[in-house]
């Protein structure tokens, strides 16, 4: 004859609640067919954010396709100041391509002064993509701040 073990009872209400939390098997899980059809709010928010992002990307693509990308390079050169260097004076320049198409091997010339005393300096920019800005410098023997400097893009090749 075997003696049955007596069930131990929790000694405190806290121990009883811990025991209830520790054994989830006692709670009956709803079967898949009986779950409610409500979607949690967080899922709706995530779906809305995802849909908004997809629409934004598609809008940018459609607008980019609709915009004409045929404008040839439109090169504008401007002075950005000068400074004294060992070989004379450095005139900082900036070239902007306002067109849509890129320009390669862009020759920029600067002319300081007029007539026989005029000094010229040139620089070649390897690549100036459409809608971009590049910077460089021209070297002169005389101070460019003392006279009028004419800057111009002389030519370019198609990349």
C-alpha positions in Angstrom: 0.0 0.0 0.0 1.4 3.3 -1.0 0.7 6.6 0.7 -0.5 9.5 -1.4 1.5 12.7 -1.1 -0.4 15.6 0.3 -0.6 18.7 -1.9 1.4 21.6 -0.5 -0.5 24.8 -0.1 1.1 28.2 -0.6 1.9 29.9 2.6 1.3 33.4 1.4 -0.9 35.2 -1.2 2.3 36.3 -3.0 3.4 32.7 -3.4 0.0 31.9 -4.8 0.2 34.7 -7.4 3.7 33.7 -8.4 2.6 30.1 -8.8 -0.3 31.2 -11.0 2.0 33.3 -13.2 4.5 30.6 -13.5 2.1 28.1 -14.9 0.6 29.5 -18.1 -0.8 26.2 -19.0 -3.7 26.7 -16.7 -4.9 29.6 -18.8 -6.6 28.5 -21.9 -5.2 30.0 -25.1 -7.8 31.0 -27.6 -7.9 28.7 -30.6 -7.0 30.3 -34.0 -10.6 30.3 -35.2 -11.8 32.0 -32.0 -9.4 35.1 -32.1 -11.1 38.4 -32.5 -10.8 40.0 -35.9 -9.5 43.3 -34.6 -6.1 44.5 -35.8 -4.0 46.2 -33.2 -3.6 50.0 -33.5 0.2 49.7 -33.8 -0.2 47.5 -36.9 -2.4 50.1 -38.5 0.2 52.8 -37.8 3.0 50.7 -39.2 1.0 50.0 -42.3 0.1 53.7 -42.8 3.8 54.7 -42.4 4.8 52.0 -44.9 2.2 53.1 -47.4 3.2 56.7 -47.1 6.9 55.9 -47.7 6.0 53.8 -50.8 3.8 56.7 -52.2 6.6 59.2 -51.5 9.2 57.1 -53.4 6.9 56.5 -56.3 6.1 60.2 -56.5 9.8 61.1 -56.6 10.4 58.6 -59.4 7.4 59.7 -61.5 8.4 63.4 -61.1 12.0 62.6 -62.0 10.9 60.8 -65.1 8.4 63.6 -66.1 11.1 66.3 -65.8 13.1 67.0 -68.9 16.8 66.0 -68.6 17.9 67.4 -71.9 19.2 70.8 -71.0 22.9 71.0 -72.2 25.6 72.2 -69.8 25.2 75.8 -68.8 28.4 76.8 -67.1 28.8 79.9 -65.0 32.1 80.9 -63.4 32.5 83.3 -60.5 35.3 84.6 -58.3 35.4 83.6 -54.6 38.2 85.9 -53.4 42.0 85.9 -53.6 45.0 85.6 -51.4 48.8 86.1 -51.6 50.8 82.9 -52.3 54.5 82.2 -53.0 54.0 82.3 -56.8 51.9 85.5 -56.9 48.2 85.6 -56.2 45.6 82.8 -56.0 42.1 83.7 -57.3 39.6 81.2 -55.9 36.9 80.4 -58.5 33.7 78.4 -58.6 32.1 76.9 -61.6 28.4 75.9 -61.6 26.7 73.7 -64.2 23.0 75.0 -64.3 22.2 72.5 -67.1 21.1 68.9 -66.7 23.8 67.2 -68.8 27.4 66.8 -67.4 30.5 68.5 -68.9 34.0 67.0 -68.9 37.4 68.6 -69.4 35.9 72.1 -68.8 38.5 74.8 -69.6 38.1 78.0 -67.6 40.1 81.1 -68.3 40.7 84.2 -66.3 41.9 87.5 -67.8 43.3 90.2 -65.5 43.7 93.7 -67.0 43.4 94.9 -70.6 45.5 95.3 -73.6 49.2 94.2 -73.8 49.6 94.2 -70.0 46.8 91.7 -69.5 47.6 88.4 -67.7 45.7 85.2 -68.4 45.5 82.1 -66.4 43.6 78.9 -67.0 42.5 75.7 -65.3 40.7 72.5 -66.5 38.0 70.8 -64.5 37.8 67.1 -65.1 34.1 66.7 -64.6 31.2 69.1 -63.8 28.0 67.1 -63.5 24.6 68.7 -64.2 23.4 70.8 -61.3 26.7 70.7 -59.5 29.3 73.2 -58.3 33.1 72.7 -58.5 35.9 75.0 -57.2 39.5 75.6 -58.1 41.9 78.4 -58.5 43.8 80.6 -61.0 47.3 82.0 -60.4 48.2 85.6 -61.4 51.5 87.5 -61.0 49.5 90.7 -60.1 46.9 91.2 -57.4 43.5 90.4 -58.9 41.8 92.6 -56.3 43.3 95.7 -58.0 41.8 95.2 -61.4 38.9 93.7 -63.3 39.1 90.0 -63.8 37.1 88.4 -66.6 36.2 84.8 -66.0 34.8 82.5 -68.7 34.3 78.8 -69.5 36.0 78.3 -72.8 34.9 74.8 -73.7 34.1 71.2 -72.6 33.7 67.7 -73.9 30.8 65.3 -73.6 31.7 62.6 -71.1 
